[in-house]
C-alpha cells in the first residue's frame, strides 16, 4: 500500500493519494477510504479500481493535523496501511486504526 502527500503552495491543503496494491485489492469488487476526514462513512470516499486490480483515491486534507483511517474492501474486510505514520487502538478495542500525520 502506499500514501503520497503533496502539500500545495497555492492553498492550505495537502493532497493525499491512498493506494491499495493489486496483491491486497485483487478480488475485491469495491474499496472505500474510511476515516475521521469523512466522519467514518463507509460510502463517502470510494476508491477507483485500476485495471490491474489495485485501488486508488486522492483526498484534500488540512495540514498540521493527524487523521485516523482504514480501508474497507468489499462489504466487510478492513485493512490498515503498512505505510501509515502510526497506529492507534479503535474505540472498540478489537483492532487498530492507521494514522496519517500532515
N, C-alpha and C positions, 0 to 999 in steps of 0.2 A: 504494500500500500504506500501511497505517497501523499505528502502535503506540500504544496508550494505556496509561499507567501509573497505577495507583490504589493509593497506599500506605494500608494500613489502620491505624487508630488502636487497634483492639481486639486486633490480633495483629501479630507482627513479620513480616509478609509483604507483598508487593506483587502485586496482581492485574494481570496484563499481558494485554491483549487484542491479538491479532495479526489483521490483516485483509488479505486479498488482494482487490483490486478485480475487478469483473467483466471489465474490459478485459484483465487478466492471467490470471485464472482461467477465463474463459469458454472452454468447450470441454473443460476438464479434468473428468474424472468424479470424481476424488479429489484431496485435498490433505492433506499432513501437515506439522506443525511438527516439525523435527528439530534437536536441539541438545544442548549439554552437560547441560542440565537433565533430559533423558530418555535419557542415555547414547548419543546419536546413533541412537536407534531409529527406523527408517523406518515403524513401525506404532504406536508407543505414544501418539502425540498426533494423532489425526485431526482435521481441521478440518471444521466443518459447512458444507455447501454451502447458500447462501441462494438464494431464488427468482430473484434477478437474475443468478446465476452467480458471485457473489463467494463467498469462503470466510472463515470466522472461527472463532477459538477463544480461550479465556481460560485462562491457567495462573497458579498461585500460585508466586512465586519469592522467595527470600530476598534482602532488601535488602542494600546495601553490597557488591555483587558485580557482576561482569561475566559475561555468558554469550554464547558463540558459538552461532549458529543459521543455518539456511537453511530454505527451503520446498521441499517435494518435490511437484510437480504430476504426477499420474498415476504411472506406474511409473518414469520416468527423467528428467523435466525439473526441474532445480534452479534456484531463483530466490533472489536476495538481496532484502533490503528496502531501498529507497532512503531510508527514514526511520530507518535504523539509526543508532546513536550513533557507530559506527566500523566498520572492515572490517579483517580480518586474513587473511594467506595461509593456505590449508589446508596440512596436512602433506604433501599430495600434490603441491603446487606448481602445480596446474593451474587453480586458481580461488581465490576469497576467500570467507570467511565473514562474515556480518553479525554485529555485536556490539551487545548491549543492556547499558547500564550502569544499575544501580539504586542 
